[in-house]
Amino acid sequence: MNVIRYRVNDILELKKEHPCGSKQFKVLRVGGVMRIVCLGCSRDMDIDRLKLEKATKKVISSEEEKKGE
């Protein structure tokens, strides 16, 4: 199994939509239980890392890290 590396401020595109219609979420906290916030309605939630790894379609790196490279 491939482990996905998450960092704070990464933008995630999930496979399923949030009820507000957005598929993009921002990572607020990493660990065994991750905290993410919906970019559509600003709702934040805690989710198990394994469940989030299965639900993640694509990881978009944060803008700050791209500027630093």
PyMOL commands that set and color helices and strands:
alter all, ss='L'
color gray80, all
select helices_A, chain A and resi 49-55+63-68
alter helices_A, ss='H'
color red, helices_A
select strands_A, chain A and resi 11-14+24-29+33-38+44-48+56-60
alter strands_A, ss='S'
color yellow, strands_A
deselect
rebuild
show_as cartoon
